[in-house]
Amino acid sequence: MTSPIAARLPLNAQFDKDFRPVVSLTQRDAEAKLRDEEASIEPPADLGVSRYDVVRIPSNFPAEDDLIHGDLTIPGHEGEKDRTVMFWGVFDGHEGWEMSTKLRVSLMEYVSHELKTVYQTQPAGPSQEAITTAIEIAFERLDDDVINAGAAAVKASLPLSEALSDLTLTYAGSCALLGIYDPSSSLLRVACVGDSRAVLGRRKEDGKWQTIALSADQNLDNDSEAARLQQEHPNEPEMIEDNTVLGMYITRAFGNGRWKYRTEIQKLMKDNYFARSPRTNSLTPPYLTAKPVVSLTEVQPGNDFMILASDGLWNRMKSEQAVLLVGKWLDKKVEPKNSKEEAPKQTTYLQKVGSDVPLRSQMTSWEVHAESIIVVDDNAATHLARNALGGADEELFRGMLTFRPPFSRNLRDDITVQVVFFGSRTTGP
């Protein structure tokens, strides 16, 4: 017998015909889930970008990845013509969604303020170094505001709800990847904090694709990052263990107060505001920084495209593979419409249960390979995500997307991808 109250409550899960709460996805269902958060945008013609494609496929609930894209107008100095730049951001959160959402809402406000200041205070026009410095300042100021607000809340003994409101952002953390393109100069800046990655694909004269790194993953596999930490924190042999910084795989991040606060602040947070215990061997914080590494690249409109993505994509493919995949997608778009299409290869990657290699190991270690590649999507970002999730192997593809939170996180991370095509409508895709 069902109570009147229970009868009115909505089911908080999807059920199949046998009343199983996790539905085995058909290929059509998996396709719909893949494309649920995709978009293709054609910006105004004078902004130097023919089109950009976007997709996000959550694994966490709520999704810890977030993103932004759009354009920013910078007022000219004393009557000079205004300057409009385009921007794209990917924010890979961890320990929660709060910090990545904060970046989506606030990062461009900080960047806009610093860029407008540097343009308006330098009548002859700012140097390239000054523009880069303005972006660095914006990133660091946002993180400082978050961290300082949390510390102030602890010291002020605010009411619990108010203190937690300021502290929540410091419990979470996020990587940040921001691309800013100035069509008047064809200059592209990419600011990176963490291990999201940006690459440029460039078609050479022989028609082959060149892969140009626009960022470097900031972790202890990066020799320059390891050297920086050793220089900033000498004589701390236990700071780096198991290829982590006191348990954190990345070396730069927004938020993450446990790696930035002094031990006495962390103890107050734990005792009074339900934070985790202070990091063992935290002697000279902060150990993480939100100062970005900023690259500067001159784009070749009509020949170049950019991929920005969270590590959910890069866990499954190399930068060179991603560029070649977008190259294949572009080639498919220019094929004559009456050309004969080849049937997708139905590869069978997964060995069955009972084989020497457990299914878990097969699926978590799976990476893109030549036999799995498929080109069927109209959206280039979705095309990359599909191939990261199994590509032509429909059994693997459906299995990847059938898993639901929280168990899906054991198999795949949130995937966020933006693909930007530089050039005019006639030179772009």
DOSE-978544 format. One record per residue (C-alpha): residue in one letter; x, y, z. Coordinates in pm, whole numbers, padded with zeros to 5 digits, always signed. Layout:
BEGIN
AXYZ/...
END
This chain:
BEGIN
M+00000+00000+00000/T+00137+00342-00102/S+00084+00640+00124/P-00096+00945-00025/I+00222+01151+00017/A+00447+00896-00153/A+00203+00864-00442/R+00244+01233-00519/L+00624+01231-00513/P+00798+01223-00853/L+01042+00943-00920/N+01393+01084-00899/A+01536+00837-01149/Q+01461+00697-01491/F+01331+00338-01501/D+01308+00084-01779/K+01023-00161-01850/D+01157-00403-01588/F+01172-00121-01332/R+01550-00116-01324/P+01663+00235-01217/V+01957+00247-01461/V+01838+00218-01818/S+02049+00029-02070/L+02092+00291-02340/T+02016+00211-02700/Q+02240+00365-02963/R+01974+00630-03022/D+01954+00706-02647/A+02332+00734-02625/E+02337+00969-02924/A+02082+01194-02755/K+02282+01199-02431/L+02600+01281-02621/R+02438+01578-02794/D+02229+01707-02504/E+02462+02003-02436/E+02608+02084-02777/A+02597+02409-02975/S+02741+02562-03292/I+02784+02938-03300/E+02859+03166-03596/P+02977+03500-03455/P+02960+03834-03642/A+03169+03827-03958/D+03414+04097-03843/L+03538+03897-03544/G+03769+03671-03742/V+03603+03343-03650/S+03387+03155-03896/R+03234+02926-03636/Y+03294+02753-03307/D+03146+02430-03173/V+03084+02345-02808/V+02983+02035-02613/R+02976+01920-02250/I+02908+01562-02142/P+02874+01543-01761/S+02989+01248-01555/N+02958+01409-01213/F+02624+01533-01081/P+02616+01826-01073/A+02876+01854-01349/E+03207+01991-01222/D+03311+02119-01566/D+03188+02459-01681/L+03254+02687-01976/I+03209+03033-02126/H+03233+03185-02473/G+03153+03521-02628/D+03305+03855-02716/L+03430+04154-02518/T+03445+04517-02632/I+03730+04726-02492/P+03667+05104-02516/G+03925+05295-02717/H+04145+05553-02547/E+04031+05916-02592/G+03813+05868-02896/E+04007+05583-03053/K+03807+05301-03209/D+03678+05036-02972/R+03844+04695-02987/T+03643+04371-02979/V+03804+04042-02885/M+03657+03692-02864/F+03703+03457-02572/W+03645+03092-02482/G+03692+02931-02142/V+03692+02577-02005/F+03685+02528-01628/D+03748+02181-01487/G+03633+02175-01125/H+03728+01925-00857/E+03605+01862-00504/G+03275+02007-00620/W+03125+02234-00885/E+03133+02563-00695/M+03470+02703-00804/S+03425+02624-01173/T+03085+02794-01162/K+03244+03096-00993/L+03490+03117-01282/R+03210+03101-01538/V+03031+03386-01363/S+03323+03609-01263/L+03650+03543-01447/M+03575+03756-01752/E+03463+04042-01525/Y+03810+04046-01370/V+03983+04005-01708/S+03767+04277-01865/H+03851+04519-01584/E+04226+04465-01617/L+04227+04482-01998/K+04021+04800-02005/T+04252+04956-01746/V+04569+04875-01938/Y+04426+05006-02268/Q+04293+05326-02113/T+04607+05408-01915/Q+04852+05366-02203/P+04763+05619-02476/A+05012+05478-02726/G+04863+05135-02682/P+04979+04869-02438/S+05269+04640-02517/Q+05204+04270-02566/E+05377+04209-02233/A+05141+04454-02059/I+04835+04276-02199/T+04966+03940-02080/T+05041+04084-01736/A+04686+04222-01715/I+04546+03872-01769/E+04779+03728-01505/I+04672+03994-01256/A+04303+03924-01323/F+04344+03552-01251/E+04539+03608-00932/R+04305+03878-00802/L+04000+03657-00841/D+04167+03373-00652/D+04299+03610-00384/D+03948+03747-00332/V+03810+03394-00286/I+04085+03280-00048/N+04091+03604+00153/A+03712+03603+00193/G+03727+03251+00335/A+04002+03338+00582/A+03818+03653+00690/A+03501+03453+00752/V+03688+03213+00981/K+03857+03490+01177/A+03540+03697+01215/S+03341+03412+01370/L+03045+03483+01142/P+02714+03299+01180/L+02743+02948+01042/S+02540+03005+00724/E+02730+03324+00635/A+03070+03170+00701/L+02990+02861+00496/S+02878+03082+00209/D+03226+03239+00195/L+03411+02915+00265/T+03241+02688+00012/L+03451+02816-00276/T+03770+02741-00082/Y+03664+02379-00022/A+03636+02325-00397/G+03892+02394-00669/S+03914+02436-01044/C+04148+02445-01338/A+04101+02727-01589/L+04176+02755-01959/L+04098+03084-02131/G+04157+03175-02495/I+04138+03540-02605/Y+04158+03627-02976/D+04211+03975-03120/P+04099+03967-03485/S+04263+04305-03557/S+04609+04155-03501/S+04531+03781-03542/L+04695+03729-03202/L+04567+03450-02979/R+04645+03429-02609/V+04578+03118-02404/A+04599+03141-02025/C+04625+02809-01843/V+04588+02711-01478/G+04588+02334-01424/D+04573+02048-01672/S+04301+02142-01918/R+04469+02180-02255/A+04458+02392-02568/V+04613+02300-02904/L+04618+02464-03245/G+04570+02266-03564/R+04733+02422-03873/R+04702+02301-04230/K+05042+02315-04398/E+05110+02374-04768/D+05125+01999-04832/G+04776+01961-04684/K+04896+01781-04371/W+04803+01898-04022/Q+05052+02040-03776/T+04985+02030-03401/I+05095+02337-03205/A+05075+02332-02826/L+04903+02640-02680/S+04936+02524-02320/A+05130+02273-02112/D+04971+02051-01848/Q+05063+02183-01505/N+05146+01877-01300/L+05460+01707-01175/D+05519+01539-01512/N+05601+01894-01624/D+05968+01944-01530/S+05940+02323-01512/E+05650+02300-01266/A+05838+02053-01047/A+06144+02279-01049/R+05933+02584-00962/L+05782+02413-00659/Q+06120+02292-00537/Q+06257+02644-00566/E+05960+02800-00384/H+05958+02534-00108/P+06318+02419-00052/N+06407+02156+00204/E+06060+01999+00204/P+06127+01645+00075/E+05779+01523+00171/M+05601+01793-00031/I+05610+01571-00340/E+05493+01214-00296/D+05345+00969-00547/N+05378+01236-00816/T+05148+01475-00628/V+05184+01800-00434/L+05068+01698-00086/G+04806+01478-00252/M+04710+01713-00538/Y+04796+01599-00890/I+04796+01946-01048/T+05035+02226-00948/R+04812+02529-01017/A+04444+02579-00935/F+04180+02823-00823/G+04036+02769-00475/N+04164+02462-00286/G+04218+02640+00045/R+04374+02328+00202/W+04682+02392-00011/K+04686+02769+00051/Y+04587+02841+00412/R+04815+02829+00713/T+04761+02531+00942/E+04592+02737+01214/I+04328+02860+00967/Q+04271+02506+00842/K+04223+02378+01198/L+03960+02644+01266/M+03785+02550+00941/K+03782+02183+01042/D+03674+02240+01402/N+03401+02494+01329/Y+03301+02472+00962/F+03322+02102+00870/A+03631+02131+00649/R+03868+01839+00600/S+04178+01795+00814/P+04483+02010+00730/R+04722+01859+00480/T+04999+01661+00647/N+05343+01822+00597/S+05194+02156+00497/L+05478+02377+00621/T+05502+02680+00391/P+05171+02735+00209/P+05051+02829-00044/Y+05156+02530-00253/L+04914+02597-00540/T+04886+02920-00738/A+04626+03058-00976/K+04883+03259-01172/P+04837+03141-01531/V+05099+03056-01788/V+05002+03263-02094/S+05104+03174-02449/L+05091+03413-02746/T+05040+03280-03100/E+04982+03450-03434/V+04691+03274-03602/Q+04672+03202-03975/P+04302+03262-04054/G+04163+03000-04289/N+04434+02749-04198/D+04401+02726-03821/F+04160+02591-03564/M+04188+02568-03185/I+04075+02293-02949/L+04019+02374-02581/A+03917+02082-02359/S+03913+01952-02005/D+04120+01648-01921/G+03816+01424-01967/L+03902+01442-02337/W+04281+01429-02303/N+04261+01115-02088/R+04145+00935-02402/M+04354+01090-02680/K+04676+01273-02752/S+04689+01629-02886/E+04803+01507-03227/Q+04512+01263-03246/A+04264+01539-03163/V+04401+01762-03439/L+04386+01478-03693/L+04030+01397-03586/V+03918+01754-03651/G+04110+01742-03980/K+03912+01432-04080/W+03591+01610-03978/L+03681+01907-04201/D+03765+01679-04493/K+03429+01507-04455/K+03249+01843-04471/V+03403+01933-04807/E+03330+01597-04970/P+03077+01617-05254/K+02730+01549-05121/N+02676+01274-05378/S+02995+01092-05284/K+02951+00740-05155/E+02985+00713-04779/E+03165+00420-04627/A+02976+00228-04361/P+03123+00288-04012/K+03357+00017-03894/Q+03195-00182-03614/T+03506-00269-03415/T+03483-00488-03106/Y+03735-00359-02856/L+03592-00505-02535/Q+03686-00859-02441/K+03403-01036-02265/V+03368-01094-01892/G+03594-01379-01788/S+03885-01277-02011/D+04232-01222-01868/V+04175-00844-01861/P+03877-00728-01647/L+03624-00505-01823/R+03695-00227-01574/S+04060-00219-01677/Q+03971-00231-02045/M+03728+00060-02024/T+03929+00288-01794/S+04247+00246-01999/W+04080+00275-02339/E+04226+00534-02579/V+04144+00636-02935/H+04302+00415-03201/A+04281+00402-03578/E+04011+00132-03595/S+03778+00318-03357/I+03765+00652-03543/I+03431+00754-03688/V+03307+01079-03849/V+02929+01118-03821/D+02863+01440-03627/D+02783+01788-03759/N+02945+01942-03451/A+03327+01920-03433/A+03335+01925-03053/T+03080+01644-03032/H+03284+01455-03292/L+03586+01466-03060/A+03381+01365-02757/R+03220+01071-02941/N+03559+00937-03040/A+03683+00978-02683/L+03390+00765-02565/G+03438+00470-02797/G+03386+00604-03147/A+03279+00328-03385/D+03264+00068-03106/E+02894+00099-03029/E+02903-00141-02735/L+03176+00060-02566/F+03007+00391-02656/R+02672+00286-02507/G+02843+00140-02201/M+03038+00460-02137/L+02719+00667-02141/T+02492+00418-01960/F+02691+00456-01637/R+02531+00717-01411/P+02670+00928-01124/P+02837+00863-00891/F+02970+00542-01047/S+03029+00698-01389/R+03315+00898-01238/N+03506+00573-01192/L+03493+00526-01568/R+03502+00871-01727/D+03541+01233-01624/D+03326+01526-01730/I+03418+01614-02090/T+03404+01973-02213/V+03529+02069-02560/Q+03532+02387-02765/V+03660+02391-03124/V+03722+02733-03283/F+03770+02784-03658/F+03960+03101-03746/G+03881+03282-04068/S+03586+03416-04265/R+03271+03231-04363/T+03434+03147-04697/T+03759+03015-04544/G+03610+02842-04238/P+03429+02507-04217/
END
